[in-house]
Amino acid sequence: AALAKNPLAAELLGLMERKKTNLSVAADLSTCAEVLALAEAVGPHVCVLKTHVDVLSDFEPSFAHQLGELAKKHDFVIFEDRKFADIGNTVAMQYGEGVYRIADWAHLTNAHAVPGPGIIDGLAKVGLPLKRGCLMLAEMSPEGTLAEGKYTEAAVAMAEKRADFMAGV
């Protein structure tokens, strides 16, 4: 944890040590009530709860507050699997503003390298003051993926240059 350059990465490594687990659970569900019930049930046992806020059919801002309270209660990190993939200015608005205000409640998110380093700059502008982190998507598992080889190498290099905000690859 002491070697991590991103504050959230350091926090997550410490969390794994405290809870003696690296378990992450994907809350791939369609309602806020389902996600909150899952978070309450698995929270004491996990380090990370992964969400997809844009598939919740009944999203309301109070959901983010309730999920944040459960994360504090059970000591886990909220990872919004948003997969940002636009230019820096646009992702900054998507991350910090709009309907979901993701940076306000999600400790961790992720982004594609396709737009170049500006995507990291845009997200970091919003996330760094909040001690947030981002994972760089350097590879993907679907058949036919283009995220491999030189793309992967370039994505890793891009993330390494912004270790202050990037929590991992």
Secondary structure by P-SEA (a helix, b strand, c coil): ccccccaaaaaaaaaaaaacccbbbbcccccaaaaaaaaaaccccccbbbbcccccccccaaaaaaaaaaaaaabbbbbccccccccaaaaaaaaccccccccccccbbbbbccccaaaaaaaaacccccccbbbbccccccccccccaaaaaaaaaaaaaaccccccc
